[in-house]
């Protein structure tokens, strides 16, 4: 015989076994390995629609490069090497490297004085005293100037390293613009699997321009910071990855690619 009281007790017992704390917003998910991307692992392996189940905020690289990826408010955008920026419509599109999290603002700051990139990073450092912490950072507002870049596509393996393609970067300059910077500050122990330090991509308010940040001067911005406490790395399953030389020190290449300078 059905007993409402027994059913209620079973439901309460099951609920009690469920974890109370929701840690989803504190987890970073990475598809691919950053030093592999730097060294030429450009073939996509992880679908963007699957990536969007792991986070609504983040950045990455498209399949066989051709620009930059940015994830904001659950949508994915690609800035191609031509500068054309569009929402990713083919959700089965693959990425060789991307990192995402579900963004939740743990801290919010409004900054109205102008800051160049060095001053911005110094200010962020003052807000983030834990040098070994992981942080997702969303900066939204007006910028006096922005310089971004995008790499062209590659076609036939073996692919050149990103550092050897620096002379093929396409740069884009924006003045008196509005939009979003999506990025992270990650600690040194995450270098190689991810990219240590600051790493930002840009998306304009009109969603028609973007790219990897090379230089920036803020004007009037709101900075939101999400504190992360764990990360997962999904590695590819391919012969190229299986035989890739991860023993090679690529730290200088990573720095050069990040700055956009040889």
Residue, then its C-alpha position, 0 to 999 in steps of 0.5 A: x500500500x502506498x504511504x505518503x509518510x514513507x514516501x516523504x521520509x525516503x525523499x528527505x533521506x535522499x535529499x540529506x545525502x546530497x551535497x549542500x555546497x554547490x562548487x560548480x562556480x569554483x571549478x575550471x575546466x580545460x580541454x587540451x594542454x596549453x604547451x601542446x597548443x603552443x607547440x603545434x597541436x592545433x587539431x580540435x578534439x573537444x566539441x564546443x557544445x560539450x564545452x558549454x556544459x562545463x562553463x559559460x565563461x572562458x577563452x580558447x583557440x578554434x580548430x586549426x587556429x584561425x583566430x581566437x575563441x571567447x565564451x561569455x554568458x553561455x555563448x561562444x564567439x570566434x574572432x577570425x584572423x580577418x577580424x571578423x567576429x561572430x557567434x559560433x553557430x556550428x556547435x559541433x565545431x571543435x577546439x584544441x584548447x579552451x578553458x571555461x568555468x561557470x562565472x560567479x562574481x565573488x568580488x566587484x570593483x568599479x574603476x574610473x581612472x585610466x589604466x594601461x595594461x601594466x597598471x591594470x595588472x598591478x591593480x588586479x594583483x593588489x586585489x588578489x593577494x593569493x599569488x597561488x590562487x586561481x581567478x576568473x576575471x571579467x572586465x566590462x566597460x569603456x576602453x580608451x584603446x585596445x590592441x588585439x591579435x589573431x593567428x591565421x589558420x594552418x592547413x597541412x601537418x606538421x604544423x609550425x609552432x605558434x612562436x614561429x608564426x608570430x610574424x603571421x599575426x594579424x593585429x587590430x586596433x580599437x579606440x574609444x570602444x566598449x565591450x568585455x575582457x574575459x580572462x584569468x589569472x592562473x598561478x605558476x604551477x599551472x603553466x604548461x597545462x594552462x597559461x600562468x599569469x594574466x590572459x584576456x580576450x576581448x569582445x566588443x559590445x556589438x559582438x563584431x570585434x575581438x581577439x587576444x589582448x596585446x595592449x589595453x588602456x581602460x577608461x571606466x570599467x567594472x571588474x568582477x572576479x570569480x574565485x576558483x579552487x579546482x581544475x580538470x584537464x581533458x586530454x586529447x586522444x590522438x597519435x599527435x598528442x601521444x607522441x608530442x614532446x612535453x619535456x621541451x621547455x616552452x616557457x619562453x615561447x608561451x611568454x612570447x605568444x602571450x605578449x604577441x612579441x618575438 
